[in-house]
Structures are given as structure tokens and as C-alpha cells.
Amino acid sequence: MIQIGNFFFKYRNWVFIPLYLALFIPSTEIVSSEQHYLTLWLGLFITILGQVIRWATVGFDYIDRGGKDKKVYASRLVTGGIFNHCRNPLYIGNILKLAGLGILANSLLYIIIFVPAFMFIYQAIVLAEENYLRTKFGQDFDVYCQQVNRWIPSFSGLITTFNNMSFRWQRPIVKENSSVFIWSLGILLILLFKYPELTNQDTQLRSQLLVVFIPLLTALYFGIRYLKKSNKLQGL
């Protein structure tokens, strides 16, 4: 599993491309079209919750073990912020984001095939990361593992964590820019193509909304990239 995890870690950024495309594979619906409101609101809630978890994690104590030369790497052992309540909050956020999108897309295929496959990939990556961290940080990492669960969050003392740390809003804006752009684009396409009732079955209106929102999201993405490169977003 560790070797599998190292492989997927190397190509982890490419994993999301087929996962997002799979949202539009024809599939049996989770609920009938008459009950679309169920998948609409539940899917939006779960996927937004996943993104909020990522924003909170990055804003309070950003983890810098994002890899080096496409290999697992960490300059320090991060145990503060949300990491004091769960060892892998960023991955939990990603799983919730994709599971929510699968529900939003009303795709039974996505929920029973692609979400479990994605969870398997993350389990393998986590095992590879833990092998690296245990080798580098030794007893400190073992103690951390004894105190904090790998996947199941502990909500005890969460308010204290929030009160004792400052939230750096610039950091999630910059660090999450690319993933939020793709995620937002996915939500937009699902809403317009999977929920024609939102535009009263009007294909012209749908096209107009696409013409407005896709350039808007794109401009926002490149605007944040510009601010980052020009060092106008400080405090990272």
C-alpha cells in the first residue's frame, strides 16, 4: 500500500481531472427527477462543507508537506489548528467535496464507484505519508498519532482551537485558488446541465449564464494569481 500511495502521491494532481469528468458520465439517478431538490440541497451542503473544512485548515495552520520533487516531504510536523483534531482534514475536505458533487450530479455510478475509489487512493497516500513522517519525526509522530485520529475528527476543544489561533484569510485565498476554480466550475456546469428546471428549461438562458459566469470565474482565478505573483497578498 505504501508503494501504491507513493505512486498516487506523485500524480495526485492529475487524479481530479478524470474524477470531475466522471460526474457527467450517464448514470442511474440516486433519486428521481421529481425529487431533484433532495440531491440539489444535500449535494451543495456536503460539497461546501468540504471546502469550508479545507479553508479552515489552511487558514489556521497550513500544512507544508505538500511534497518535494513529486515525493512525500515535510519540513515540520504540523499538529496545530485543525490538525489538532484530525490528522488528515484536507483529505477529508476533498472527499466531502467530491462526494457532495456526486450527490449534486445525482449520479449513483459516481457514488458507488468513483467516491470509494477516491477514498482508496487517499488511504494509500496517507499510509505513504505516515511512513515518511514516522521515519523523519520518530516518537513525536507516534505520540501525535496516539492523540489524534487519522480520519475521525474530534470536536472536543474545537472552539478553544479557533479562539487561540488567528485566521489568515490571505492563505486560503491563494493556496486554494486553483482547486476552488475547478470546483466552482464543476458546480456551475452540474447546476446548469443537470438541473434544467433552474433555468425553466430555457437553453438560451443557460447559454447566457455560461457566457457570464465562466469568464467571471476565470477572471477571478487569474486575478488572484496576479495578486500572488505581485506579492500584494501578504501574511501567508
C-alpha positions as semicolon CSV with decimal commas, in nm:
position;residue;x (nm);y (nm);z (nm)
1;M;0,000;0,000;0,000
2;I;0,288;0,237;0,073
3;Q;0,426;0,192;-0,279
4;I;0,078;0,246;-0,422
5;G;0,047;0,557;-0,208
6;N;0,380;0,695;-0,331
7;F;0,266;0,639;-0,689
8;F;-0,063;0,821;-0,642
9;F;0,106;1,098;-0,444
10;K;0,332;1,165;-0,741
11;Y;0,034;1,200;-0,975
12;R;-0,225;1,319;-0,722
13;N;-0,296;1,647;-0,901
14;W;-0,398;1,457;-1,215
15;V;-0,642;1,236;-1,027
16;F;-0,901;1,513;-1,006
17;I;-0,933;1,555;-1,383
18;P;-1,096;1,215;-1,452
19;L;-1,292;1,243;-1,127
20;Y;-1,453;1,568;-1,236
21;L;-1,517;1,439;-1,588
22;A;-1,678;1,127;-1,441
23;L;-1,951;1,345;-1,293
24;F;-2,101;1,372;-1,640
25;I;-2,095;1,002;-1,730
26;P;-2,454;0,883;-1,788
27;S;-2,572;0,703;-1,477
28;T;-2,872;0,574;-1,290
29;E;-3,006;0,854;-1,075
30;I;-2,988;0,847;-0,697
31;V;-3,339;0,994;-0,680
32;S;-3,598;1,056;-0,948
33;S;-3,615;1,390;-1,127
34;E;-3,925;1,476;-0,923
35;Q;-3,706;1,475;-0,611
36;H;-3,417;1,675;-0,753
37;Y;-3,437;1,920;-0,464
38;L;-3,301;1,646;-0,236
39;T;-2,978;1,597;-0,431
40;L;-2,955;1,970;-0,501
41;W;-2,950;2,087;-0,140
42;L;-2,781;1,784;0,014
43;G;-2,509;1,782;-0,251
44;L;-2,444;2,154;-0,215
45;F;-2,431;2,128;0,164
46;I;-2,180;1,841;0,165
47;T;-1,951;1,980;-0,104
48;I;-1,949;2,329;0,050
49;L;-1,880;2,176;0,392
50;G;-1,578;2,002;0,244
51;Q;-1,444;2,329;0,105
52;V;-1,508;2,510;0,434
53;I;-1,305;2,243;0,615
54;R;-1,018;2,300;0,373
55;W;-1,039;2,679;0,414
56;A;-1,039;2,648;0,793
57;T;-0,747;2,404;0,789
58;V;-0,532;2,619;0,561
59;G;-0,627;2,944;0,732
60;F;-0,542;2,836;1,085
61;D;-0,227;2,627;1,036
62;Y;-0,122;2,549;0,682
63;I;0,047;2,215;0,630
64;D;0,356;2,241;0,415
65;R;0,414;1,871;0,350
66;G;0,271;1,904;0,001
67;G;0,562;1,717;-0,145
68;K;0,902;1,792;-0,292
69;D;1,011;1,672;-0,635
70;K;0,681;1,481;-0,656
71;K;0,767;1,284;-0,342
72;V;0,627;1,293;0,011
73;Y;0,807;1,563;0,209
74;A;0,761;1,763;0,529
75;S;0,983;2,030;0,677
76;R;0,800;2,018;1,010
77;L;0,537;1,814;1,189
78;V;0,215;2,016;1,184
79;T;-0,009;1,944;1,483
80;G;-0,184;2,277;1,541
81;G;-0,514;2,416;1,423
82;I;-0,750;2,162;1,269
83;F;-0,464;1,911;1,270
84;N;-0,505;1,900;1,646
85;H;-0,845;1,737;1,590
86;C;-0,781;1,518;1,285
87;R;-0,462;1,409;1,111
88;N;-0,597;1,450;0,757
89;P;-0,855;1,732;0,747
90;L;-0,753;1,843;0,398
91;Y;-0,820;1,497;0,259
92;I;-1,150;1,475;0,444
93;G;-1,240;1,807;0,287
94;N;-1,159;1,673;-0,059
95;I;-1,361;1,356;-0,006
96;L;-1,662;1,556;0,109
97;K;-1,624;1,793;-0,186
98;L;-1,629;1,511;-0,439
99;A;-1,898;1,309;-0,261
100;G;-2,113;1,623;-0,249
101;L;-2,059;1,682;-0,620
102;G;-2,157;1,322;-0,691
103;I;-2,481;1,370;-0,500
104;L;-2,537;1,706;-0,668
105;A;-2,491;1,536;-1,006
106;N;-2,746;1,276;-0,893
107;S;-2,509;1,004;-1,014
108;L;-2,540;0,665;-0,847
109;L;-2,243;0,542;-1,052
110;Y;-2,023;0,817;-0,910
111;I;-2,124;0,749;-0,551
112;I;-2,075;0,371;-0,559
113;I;-1,769;0,355;-0,787
114;F;-1,569;0,675;-0,805
115;V;-1,602;0,802;-0,448
116;P;-1,487;0,467;-0,296
117;A;-1,201;0,457;-0,549
118;F;-1,102;0,807;-0,446
119;M;-1,110;0,708;-0,078
120;F;-0,886;0,408;-0,154
121;I;-0,637;0,638;-0,327
122;Y;-0,628;0,871;-0,028
123;Q;-0,590;0,583;0,217
124;A;-0,285;0,465;0,022
125;I;-0,142;0,819;0,009
126;V;-0,194;0,864;0,383
127;L;-0,012;0,539;0,459
128;A;0,279;0,654;0,243
129;E;0,286;0,992;0,417
130;E;0,270;0,833;0,761
131;N;0,560;0,604;0,672
132;Y;0,765;0,909;0,578
133;L;0,663;1,110;0,884
134;R;0,735;0,823;1,122
135;T;1,078;0,780;0,970
136;K;1,158;1,153;0,990
137;F;0,995;1,256;1,318
138;G;1,001;0,927;1,507
139;Q;0,848;0,933;1,854
140;D;0,696;1,279;1,807
141;F;0,483;1,146;1,524
142;D;0,390;0,831;1,719
143;V;0,271;1,044;2,012
144;Y;0,071;1,261;1,772
145;C;-0,093;0,951;1,622
146;Q;-0,190;0,830;1,969
147;Q;-0,356;1,162;2,048
148;V;-0,529;1,240;1,715
149;N;-0,733;1,012;1,489
150;R;-0,637;0,954;1,129
151;W;-0,984;1,009;0,982
152;I;-1,248;1,058;1,252
153;P;-1,237;1,418;1,381
154;S;-1,255;1,501;1,749
155;F;-1,468;1,807;1,819
156;S;-1,353;1,836;2,179
157;G;-1,182;2,171;2,231
158;L;-1,252;2,286;1,875
159;I;-1,385;2,626;1,990
160;T;-1,072;2,673;2,200
161;T;-0,858;2,599;1,897
162;F;-1,040;2,865;1,698
163;N;-1,014;3,120;1,979
164;N;-0,641;3,062;2,040
165;M;-0,531;3,095;1,678
166;S;-0,559;3,372;1,423
167;F;-0,717;3,300;1,086
168;R;-0,502;3,419;0,795
169;W;-0,760;3,484;0,525
170;Q;-0,498;3,551;0,257
171;R;-0,362;3,199;0,280
172;P;-0,674;3,002;0,178
173;I;-0,745;3,253;-0,099
174;V;-0,403;3,192;-0,252
175;K;-0,347;2,826;-0,166
176;E;-0,698;2,715;-0,264
177;N;-0,730;2,929;-0,576
178;S;-0,679;2,658;-0,839
179;S;-0,887;2,389;-0,670
180;V;-1,170;2,632;-0,592
181;F;-1,176;2,748;-0,954
182;I;-1,218;2,392;-1,086
183;W;-1,464;2,307;-0,808
184;S;-1,677;2,615;-0,874
185;L;-1,676;2,545;-1,246
186;G;-1,790;2,189;-1,175
187;I;-2,078;2,313;-0,960
188;L;-2,181;2,563;-1,226
189;L;-2,188;2,301;-1,503
190;I;-2,377;2,049;-1,288
191;L;-2,641;2,304;-1,190
192;L;-2,698;2,424;-1,546
193;F;-2,691;2,087;-1,721
194;K;-2,828;1,852;-1,454
195;Y;-3,099;2,085;-1,325
196;P;-3,271;2,236;-1,631
197;E;-3,561;2,338;-1,407
198;L;-3,336;2,609;-1,260
199;T;-3,349;2,788;-1,595
200;N;-3,709;2,688;-1,673
201;Q;-3,583;2,453;-1,947
202;D;-3,458;2,760;-2,135
203;T;-3,141;2,658;-2,323
204;Q;-3,079;3,017;-2,435
205;L;-3,079;3,137;-2,075
206;R;-2,844;2,854;-1,984
207;S;-2,604;2,960;-2,258
208;Q;-2,620;3,320;-2,141
209;L;-2,538;3,219;-1,785
210;L;-2,240;3,016;-1,908
211;V;-2,116;3,315;-2,107
212;V;-2,137;3,531;-1,795
213;F;-2,010;3,303;-1,519
214;I;-1,727;3,113;-1,690
215;P;-1,537;3,433;-1,782
216;L;-1,615;3,573;-1,436
217;L;-1,468;3,268;-1,260
218;T;-1,171;3,270;-1,496
219;A;-1,103;3,639;-1,435
220;L;-1,122;3,583;-1,058
221;Y;-0,877;3,294;-1,084
222;F;-0,620;3,486;-1,284
223;G;-0,674;3,796;-1,071
224;I;-0,577;3,604;-0,758
225;R;-0,278;3,455;-0,940
226;Y;-0,165;3,805;-1,032
227;L;-0,201;3,929;-0,673
228;K;0,000;3,631;-0,553
229;K;0,286;3,681;-0,800
230;S;0,298;4,056;-0,735
231;N;0,317;3,993;-0,358
232;K;0,005;4,200;-0,298
233;L;-0,143;3,929;-0,076
234;Q;0,076;3,930;0,232
235;G;0,067;3,731;0,554
236;L;0,089;3,378;0,407
